[in-house]
Amino acid sequence: MGRFEDLPYDLRCGIVKKLDPITFLRMSMTSSKLYTLLKPKPSHHLEALLALELVPEYGGIVPRFRARDNRVSPPFESEEWRTNKYACSGCLDLLPHYMFDHRSILGLEYRKPPPGSREAKTATSWQPSDRLLQSAALAKREGQRGWRKRYHLAVTGRHLRYRRQFGNRLQPPRHDDALAAEAEKVLCGILRYKRLCLECKRQAGRLPEALNRGTPENPLIHVRTVEYPDSFDRLYPGFLAPLPLEEWPTQRSVNRVESGGNKPKLTPFPLLMAPCPVCGTWKEFADFRHSDISLDIHDVQSSWRQWSSQGAILCHHCLRRRIGTDRFRRRIVKQAVKHLLTRIPGVIWDMTWGWLVLHGWFYGLGVTRRNGRVEVIRPWDKPFDNDDVEDFNDLRRRHDIFKRFVYEELQVNHPEVFERATREKWVKNWIDDFGKLVSIYFDYKGAICEMVNNPGRLEKAVLDPKAIESIFSPSVEYAAFPLDQL
């Protein structure tokens, strides 16, 4: 069987020019003769890396982006984004997506090209000589210019013109999405070879000033916006165990569930990346915790600049090396408990406001006490004094009495009264969900006990190099700790 090296030169060149970038690079490394013949350049290594980012095992997904409404599919919070990577043309490496700013991965020319597009199935750029085919390059640019005009019309111009003339009475033509998709097959990814990660941009002095919430010496780059239930889940992703949606109290979840009814409605938070001044590693803002940390973007900006002027910016690993493990654990536990305590007043209010309404109904001005109701709504001694367990047991006992009264006496013997009493949704929700609220309260208290008694688990969570991946797959709404741990 003949060898590739024995083929005529023109035939070998014709075969090589049809290879994909990954195969070309592998082929050049099979023998010294082929390496001498092909002479792969850094640009060929970059081409192979760009092709590799489209392979699911190495680069992850190819997300879709609709420019008309900035919708990303799948969304950043989905599981698929946890391992999504992009190629950097500076350091020639596949890096996690949060190491790139928004435009570098979602800009039209910088996106991963969709399957079947021109860039997704491009062959190697290797040529037997260094002479550029100027006419072919010019024709390619001319074709791209026409597609850019069509793409712009599909995602902006036509919609703006129709809305200006007709408002919401006339929907944009349906074929616009199809036209944009056709243009993306030509334009997506044509400038990926210029994509740079945050570190390469910093070394080149090209960090986007509009996204820098810090200082030139200690940059803090707003690379993305992520959504989470609240600030604790944002700062400690994955620490609390998830609670199924069906176990949420109805009253608390009414405003926290999307229209589909199968996923939580989340709050947007900025995803901020910064290099540690000591180790130089780029990390997320949550890895630079301070006792007065805030996730409001204006507070973040002022606090970061203040810490920068004081030389107080240290990532978790560097901070632990400086102050020791014991002090580091005490600090992160104190901060985590502080953030989790902000949840408890809301749960307590959800439990008590129903009692306050009942008290007003039965003990209003000019209304005498009714026999048989005192046991249910009488004021308890020292309510919530240090949040004693006895208080909640007493509340739960009296709520059970009231619930039995509503469902066994009113519903059976006085259906018209039951219908009027439960006509307001909040009444029925509070009656049915009181036990869930009490359980959630104890879950929070159990989580605090877990952090205080087992600080090593919290330390492991905040030092985990993959902790940031949990930011892109939020699964937390309430903790789920058993009561016997209290």
DRENKOL-747365 format. One record per residue (C-alpha): y negated, x negated, z. Coordinates in steps of 0.2 Angstrom, whole numbers. Layout:
N
north,east,up
Y,X,Z;
...
//
This chain:
486
north,east,up
0,0,0;
-17,-7,-5;
-30,-11,7;
-48,-5,7;
-55,-22,5;
-45,-24,-11;
-54,-10,-20;
-67,-13,-32;
-85,-15,-25;
-92,0,-33;
-78,11,-27;
-79,5,-9;
-98,8,-9;
-95,26,-16;
-82,29,-2;
-93,22,12;
-108,32,7;
-99,48,9;
-93,44,27;
-101,53,42;
-110,42,54;
-97,41,67;
-83,37,55;
-94,24,46;
-97,15,63;
-79,15,68;
-74,9,51;
-86,-6,52;
-78,-12,68;
-60,-12,62;
-61,-29,54;
-73,-44,52;
-72,-42,33;
-78,-24,34;
-91,-28,47;
-98,-42,35;
-98,-30,21;
-106,-15,29;
-117,-24,41;
-122,-9,52;
-139,-9,58;
-147,-1,74;
-152,14,64;
-133,16,60;
-129,16,78;
-142,29,81;
-135,40,67;
-118,39,76;
-126,44,92;
-135,59,85;
-119,64,77;
-110,62,94;
-123,74,103;
-116,88,91;
-98,85,97;
-95,97,112;
-85,85,122;
-99,72,122;
-115,81,119;
-112,99,125;
-119,115,117;
-130,117,103;
-143,130,110;
-152,142,99;
-171,144,101;
-181,158,94;
-199,152,92;
-206,170,91;
-204,174,109;
-198,156,116;
-181,163,120;
-167,150,123;
-149,155,121;
-139,152,132;
-153,152,145;
-156,136,155;
-148,144,170;
-131,146,162;
-116,135,165;
-117,128,148;
-133,118,151;
-125,108,166;
-117,95,154;
-129,97,139;
-134,80,133;
-146,73,120;
-147,56,111;
-162,44,115;
-167,33,101;
-175,21,113;
-161,16,124;
-147,22,112;
-138,33,125;
-133,51,127;
-143,57,142;
-144,74,152;
-156,86,145;
-168,85,160;
-172,67,155;
-182,74,140;
-197,84,140;
-197,102,133;
-203,98,115;
-191,83,113;
-176,95,114;
-184,112,108;
-197,107,95;
-191,112,78;
-188,95,71;
-181,88,87;
-168,101,91;
-150,100,89;
-146,106,71;
-135,122,71;
-118,121,63;
-118,122,44;
-136,115,43;
-141,100,33;
-143,88,47;
-127,94,55;
-116,88,41;
-127,73,35;
-118,57,29;
-122,40,34;
-138,33,27;
-129,16,22;
-134,9,5;
-127,-6,-3;
-145,-13,-4;
-161,-11,6;
-170,-3,-8;
-176,15,-4;
-174,29,-16;
-192,34,-16;
-190,48,-28;
-176,56,-18;
-186,54,-2;
-201,62,-10;
-191,77,-17;
-184,80,1;
-201,80,9;
-207,92,-4;
-193,104,-1;
-196,103,18;
-214,107,16;
-210,124,7;
-197,128,21;
-210,124,34;
-222,137,27;
-208,150,27;
-203,146,44;
-221,148,51;
-223,165,42;
-206,171,49;
-210,167,68;
-229,169,68;
-240,174,54;
-233,190,48;
-230,197,66;
-248,193,71;
-255,202,55;
-244,217,58;
-248,219,76;
-267,217,72;
-266,231,60;
-253,243,67;
-251,238,85;
-234,243,92;
-232,257,80;
-224,246,67;
-210,233,71;
-209,217,62;
-197,216,47;
-179,213,52;
-176,200,39;
-188,188,48;
-175,181,60;
-164,178,45;
-177,169,36;
-181,158,51;
-163,154,53;
-162,149,35;
-177,137,37;
-169,130,53;
-154,125,43;
-166,113,33;
-178,108,46;
-169,107,63;
-166,90,69;
-175,80,55;
-185,70,68;
-171,67,81;
-171,49,77;
-189,48,85;
-183,57,101;
-187,47,117;
-182,50,135;
-194,50,149;
-191,32,154;
-193,26,136;
-209,36,134;
-215,29,151;
-212,11,146;
-221,14,129;
-235,22,138;
-232,39,129;
-229,51,143;
-237,68,139;
-253,69,150;
-253,88,149;
-236,88,158;
-240,75,171;
-243,83,188;
-244,66,196;
-253,50,193;
-252,37,180;
-243,25,192;
-231,39,199;
-229,52,186;
-222,69,189;
-217,77,173;
-215,96,171;
-200,96,159;
-194,113,160;
-195,130,170;
-180,136,179;
-176,152,188;
-169,154,206;
-168,167,219;
-180,158,231;
-186,141,236;
-171,137,247;
-159,139,233;
-171,129,222;
-172,114,234;
-153,115,240;
-144,121,224;
-126,125,227;
-127,122,246;
-125,141,251;
-110,150,245;
-113,164,232;
-112,182,237;
-105,195,224;
-118,206,216;
-109,222,223;
-111,215,241;
-130,215,239;
-140,228,249;
-146,241,237;
-163,241,244;
-165,222,242;
-157,221,225;
-167,235,217;
-181,223,212;
-169,208,210;
-157,214,196;
-161,213,177;
-160,229,167;
-142,225,162;
-138,227,180;
-125,213,180;
-136,198,185;
-149,194,198;
-167,194,194;
-174,177,198;
-190,168,201;
-197,154,190;
-199,137,197;
-205,121,189;
-192,108,185;
-201,91,189;
-194,74,185;
-201,58,193;
-196,39,194;
-193,32,211;
-205,18,214;
-191,8,223;
-175,10,213;
-184,16,197;
-171,30,194;
-178,46,187;
-174,61,199;
-179,79,201;
-193,83,213;
-181,90,226;
-175,73,228;
-191,68,236;
-191,80,250;
-205,80,263;
-208,91,278;
-222,100,270;
-214,102,253;
-220,116,242;
-214,122,225;
-231,130,221;
-236,119,206;
-254,117,213;
-248,112,230;
-235,100,222;
-248,92,212;
-260,89,226;
-246,84,238;
-238,72,226;
-255,63,223;
-258,62,242;
-240,54,244;
-243,42,230;
-259,36,238;
-250,33,254;
-235,25,246;
-224,38,253;
-214,42,238;
-195,38,240;
-180,46,234;
-166,51,246;
-155,35,243;
-170,24,246;
-176,34,261;
-159,33,269;
-158,14,267;
-175,12,275;
-174,23,290;
-155,24,293;
-142,37,291;
-145,46,308;
-164,48,306;
-161,53,288;
-149,67,293;
-160,73,306;
-175,74,294;
-166,83,280;
-158,95,293;
-175,99,300;
-182,103,283;
-167,113,277;
-168,124,293;
-186,126,291;
-184,133,273;
-169,144,278;
-179,152,292;
-191,159,280;
-178,171,274;
-174,178,291;
-190,188,294;
-187,198,278;
-169,203,283;
-175,208,301;
-188,219,293;
-176,227,281;
-165,231,296;
-179,238,308;
-190,248,296;
-178,262,295;
-177,263,314;
-196,264,314;
-196,278,302;
-183,288,312;
-193,285,328;
-208,292,319;
-198,307,314;
-191,311,331;
-204,305,342;
-220,309,333;
-235,316,341;
-233,333,348;
-214,333,345;
-203,334,360;
-187,323,362;
-172,332,355;
-156,331,364;
-142,321,356;
-154,309,347;
-160,298,361;
-144,288,361;
-147,283,342;
-166,279,342;
-171,275,359;
-180,258,360;
-169,244,365;
-173,232,379;
-182,216,373;
-178,220,355;
-174,204,345;
-177,193,360;
-172,176,353;
-162,186,341;
-147,189,353;
-131,194,346;
-130,208,359;
-146,216,351;
-137,217,334;
-121,224,342;
-131,237,350;
-140,241,334;
-124,242,324;
-116,253,337;
-131,265,337;
-132,265,318;
-113,269,317;
-117,285,328;
-131,290,316;
-121,287,301;
-107,298,307;
-119,311,312;
-127,311,294;
-110,311,284;
-99,321,296;
-111,334,304;
-125,336,292;
-116,334,275;
-101,345,281;
-110,359,291;
-128,358,285;
-127,352,266;
-145,359,263;
-152,348,277;
-141,333,271;
-148,335,253;
-166,335,259;
-163,321,271;
-155,309,258;
-167,315,243;
-177,299,246;
-166,285,240;
-172,272,253;
-164,284,267;
-147,283,259;
-149,265,255;
-153,260,272;
-139,271,280;
-126,264,268;
-132,245,268;
-137,242,286;
-120,233,289;
-123,222,274;
-140,217,281;
-133,213,298;
-120,202,290;
-133,193,279;
-143,190,295;
-127,182,303;
-124,172,287;
-141,164,288;
-138,160,307;
-121,153,303;
-128,142,289;
-141,135,301;
-127,132,314;
-117,123,300;
-131,112,295;
-135,107,313;
-117,104,318;
-111,96,302;
-126,87,295;
-115,76,284;
-111,91,273;
-130,93,269;
-132,75,267;
-118,74,254;
-126,89,245;
-143,81,244;
-136,64,239;
-124,70,226;
-130,63,209;
-124,79,201;
-133,90,212;
-147,93,199;
-134,100,187;
-133,115,199;
-151,119,196;
-145,125,179;
-132,136,185;
-139,146,200;
-125,157,209;
-133,159,225;
-141,174,233;
-135,175,251;
-124,163,262;
-106,168,266;
-102,160,283;
-89,168,294;
-95,175,311;
-83,165,321;
-92,149,317;
-107,155,328;
//
